[in-house]
Amino acid sequence: MAAQNPEKLKELVDLFDSEARRNHVYPLEPKREGQPLITSDRTSFVYYGGMRRIAAASAPRLAGRRHVISADLEIPAAGASGVVIAQGGRYGGFTLYVKDNHLTYETNANGHSTGKLASTLSLPPGKVHVTLEFVPDETGSAPPTGPAPVFSGTATLSIDGKPAGTGHISALGFGGEGLDIGSDLGSPVTPSYEGPFAFSGTVDTVTVDLK
């Protein structure tokens, strides 16, 4: 067909070339290092309810950095439960979820639970704004359970601007699984719930800011 339609072949070759350059495809067999990533130089990420299975390479790099995760939720009159945001899985990661109408933040590193913080306030019905701030300690260290780099720090929860709890996290590390909004579709970060533990209210937006 190419031999019979040389003009169409040239048109398709030129179209592929222009699209490949526009989308940074070249070289066709790039080295594993130096590839452009959506996370490069970005400090703010906005996600919407229902966004799932975001690849780990495209998720915010949180380990070792101060960060704030804020979410706008809608809580039914009878209360809500389920995951707001989860990254990683049983071998490392974090999850911010609602259970018994309380906001809860849990982490694990190399398959070991490293922290759990439940809000001192319950979530009111209607629209609510929640935040999780993580401030790393000055130095992070890898526990003897594995070689992956992990970082300790302090986590603080707030609900509608009101302080809702502070606690120390002994290690924040990540496995190879991606990021989910409104559920935890991979292996669950914590045994506190069974996946996917979909949020029973509404997740409007989740914003991750690196400081």
C-alpha positions in Angstrom: 0.0 0.0 0.0 2.9 2.4 0.7 4.3 1.7 -2.7 1.0 2.4 -4.3 0.3 5.6 -2.4 3.6 7.4 -2.0 1.9 10.8 -1.5 -0.3 9.5 1.3 2.7 7.8 2.9 4.6 11.1 2.9 1.6 12.9 4.4 1.4 10.3 7.2 5.1 10.4 7.9 5.1 14.2 8.1 2.0 14.1 10.4 3.6 11.5 12.7 6.8 13.6 12.8 5.0 16.9 13.8 2.9 15.1 16.5 5.9 13.3 17.8 7.9 16.5 18.2 4.9 18.3 19.8 4.5 15.5 22.3 8.2 15.0 23.0 8.2 11.5 21.7 11.7 11.6 20.2 14.0 9.7 20.5 11.7 6.7 19.9 13.9 4.6 22.2 14.9 7.1 24.9 17.2 6.3 27.8 15.4 5.7 31.1 17.0 8.9 32.5 16.0 12.4 31.6 12.5 11.8 30.3 10.1 14.7 30.9 7.7 14.1 33.7 4.4 15.9 34.6 5.8 16.3 38.1 8.9 18.2 37.0 9.1 21.6 38.8 5.5 21.4 39.8 4.5 22.3 43.4 0.7 22.2 43.1 -1.6 19.4 41.9 -5.4 19.5 41.7 -7.4 16.3 41.4 -11.2 15.7 41.1 -13.4 13.0 42.5 -13.2 9.8 40.5 -9.6 10.2 39.2 -8.0 6.9 39.8 -4.8 4.8 39.1 -2.6 7.9 38.5 0.9 6.4 37.9 3.4 6.7 40.6 5.7 8.6 38.3 3.0 11.2 37.7 2.0 11.6 41.3 3.5 14.3 43.6 6.8 13.4 45.2 5.9 13.8 48.8 8.6 11.9 50.7 11.0 14.2 52.5 9.0 17.4 51.7 6.6 19.5 53.7 3.2 19.2 52.0 -0.4 20.1 52.5 -3.3 18.0 51.2 -6.6 19.8 51.2 -10.0 18.4 50.1 -13.4 19.8 49.5 -16.0 17.2 50.5 -19.8 16.9 50.8 -20.9 14.8 53.7 -24.4 13.2 53.7 -26.7 13.9 56.6 -26.2 10.3 57.8 -22.4 10.7 57.7 -19.8 9.4 55.3 -17.0 6.8 55.1 -14.3 6.0 52.5 -11.0 7.1 51.1 -10.4 10.7 50.1 -7.0 10.1 48.7 -4.6 7.2 48.8 -1.1 6.8 47.3 1.0 3.6 47.4 -0.2 0.3 48.9 0.6 -2.3 51.5 4.3 -2.0 51.0 4.4 1.8 51.5 2.2 4.8 51.2 -0.4 7.0 52.9 -4.2 7.2 52.9 -6.5 10.0 54.1 -9.9 8.5 54.7 -13.2 8.9 56.7 -14.4 6.2 59.1 -17.0 6.6 61.8 -17.4 10.1 60.5 -13.8 11.0 61.5 -11.0 12.0 59.2 -8.1 9.6 59.5 -4.5 9.7 58.2 -2.5 6.5 58.1 0.9 5.6 56.7 3.1 2.6 56.2 6.6 1.9 55.0 8.0 -1.4 53.7 4.8 -3.1 54.8 4.8 -1.9 58.4 2.4 0.6 59.9 4.2 3.8 60.8 1.5 6.1 62.0 -2.2 6.7 62.4 -4.0 10.0 63.3 -7.7 10.3 63.7 -9.4 13.7 63.9 -10.6 14.9 67.3 -13.6 16.4 65.6 -16.3 14.6 63.6 -17.2 15.8 60.1 -20.3 18.0 59.9 -23.0 17.3 57.3 -22.8 19.3 54.1 -19.8 20.9 52.4 -16.6 20.6 54.4 -13.0 21.6 53.9 -10.4 19.3 55.4 -6.6 19.5 55.4 -3.6 17.3 56.2 -0.2 19.0 56.7 2.9 16.9 56.9 6.1 18.5 58.2 9.2 16.3 57.9 11.7 16.1 60.7 15.0 17.7 60.0 16.5 14.3 59.1 14.8 11.2 57.7 16.1 7.7 58.2 15.3 4.3 56.7 14.0 1.7 59.3 15.6 -1.7 59.4 12.6 -3.2 57.6 13.8 -2.3 54.1 16.1 -0.1 52.0 13.5 2.3 50.6 14.1 5.9 51.6 11.5 7.0 54.2 11.0 10.1 56.3 9.5 10.8 59.7 7.5 13.9 60.5 4.5 15.5 62.1 1.0 15.3 60.7 -1.7 17.8 61.5 -5.4 17.6 60.6 -7.9 20.4 60.4 -11.6 20.6 59.6 -13.1 23.8 58.3 -10.1 25.6 59.6 -10.4 24.2 63.1 -7.4 22.1 64.5 -8.4 18.5 64.6 -5.4 16.6 65.8 -1.6 16.4 65.6 0.6 13.3 65.8 4.1 12.0 64.9 4.6 9.7 61.9 7.6 7.5 62.3 8.1 6.9 58.5 6.5 8.0 55.3 7.6 5.9 52.3 6.1 4.7 49.1 5.6 1.4 47.3 5.2 1.2 43.5 1.5 1.7 43.4 -0.2 4.8 42.1 -2.6 7.4 43.4 -6.4 7.2 43.7 -9.0 9.9 44.5 -12.2 8.7 46.3 -11.1 5.1 46.7 -8.0 2.8 47.2 -8.0 0.5 44.1 -4.7 -1.2 44.6 -3.6 -3.1 47.7 -4.9 -1.1 50.7 -2.4 1.1 52.4 -3.8 0.0 55.8 -5.7 -3.1 57.2 -8.1 -0.6 58.8 -10.3 -1.0 55.7 -10.9 -3.3 52.8 -10.3 -1.9 49.3 -11.6 -0.1 47.4 -13.4 1.6 50.3 -15.0 4.1 48.0 -16.1 7.4 49.5 -19.8 7.4 50.3 -20.1 11.2 50.1 -18.8 13.4 47.3 -15.2 14.3 46.7 -15.2 17.6 44.8 -11.5 18.4 44.7 -8.3 17.3 46.3 -5.3 19.7 46.2 -1.7 18.7 47.0 0.7 21.6 47.6 4.5 21.0 48.0 6.1 23.5 50.3 
